[in-house]
Amino acid sequence: MQLFRTNKADIDFDRLHYGVIKLHETKENSGFGEQIIITVKNLYQMKIRSEKQIAMVLGLSRNQVKSLLEKGEIELVMELPLSISFSISHCLFSMVT
């Protein structure tokens, strides 16, 4: 990205093709049952909304993810420039994947 900033080049993010690769998942037990923590790394700091990244991982639409976030069924655990982490109940995760 620094190369593009230095040369004042614009990136057309709408036409950029990218994918998500699952490396691993972590399961945690909490008072609300088993949770799965998923971390999505964005090493190149592409401007992709967290809802879109979650939707890509779960195979849902961005609107479905937004609704699940509002209901508290998915929780955004951490959002950093290089990665996001979110948790989802094991039962719900099994239904969407």
N, C-alpha and C positions, 0 to 999 in steps of 0.2 A: 504494500500500500504506500510505503514511503516513496518508492520510485514514482508512483503516479502523482503524489502530492508535489514532489520536487519538480516534476516536469509539467505540473498544472494540467494533467490529463484527467478527463472525466471517464468514469466507468458507468456503463449502462447496466445497472443492477437488475433491471427488468428482463434483460435479454441474457443474463449470465446463467449458465446451467451449472447446477451443483447437486450433490447428493449427500445422504447421511449414511454413515457406516457405524453399526453397533459394535462397540468394543467389549463392553460388559455392563452388567446391571447389578445393583446392590439391593438386598432385601433387609429390611429392619422391622423389628416388632415394636409396636407402640401401644398405647392404651386404646387405640382405635383399630387394632388388628395389624396384619402384616402390610407394610408399605414397601413399594419399590421406588428407589431413588435412581433417577436417570440423569446423567450429565451429558450435555451436548457441547462439544468444543467448537469454537469458531476462531481458529488460529489466525485467519487473515482479517478478522474483524469486519466481515462483510455486514452491511446494514440489513439484517434480516430480523424481523420482529420475533420476540420470544414465542408468541403464540404460533407463528408459522413454523418455527423450529420444532416445537412440541408436536404440532399437527403432522409434520413430516415423519417424526419418530413413531407416532401412534397410528398413522394412517387415517387420520380424521381431517375434517375441514377446519379452517381457522376459526370459523364461527362456532363449531362444536366445542373446540378447545376453550374459546372465550367463555362460553356458557358453563363449562365444567370448572373453569377457574372462578367464575362468579359464584357458583354453588359451593365452592370449597372442596370439590371432589378431586381437583388437581391443585397442588400447592407449589408455587414458585419458591424454591428454597433459597436460591442464590442466583444473582444476575451480575456477572462481571463482563468486562470488555471481551475476554477470550472464551467465556463459557457461561452456560446457564445450567442450573440443576433444578429438577422438579420432582415432586413425589406424587404417587398415585397409589390408591389401594390395590392390593394384589388381585382382589376380585374384579375390580373395574378394568385393570390392566389385562387380565385374561380375556375379558369380553371384547376389548377393542383390538387386540393383536391376533 
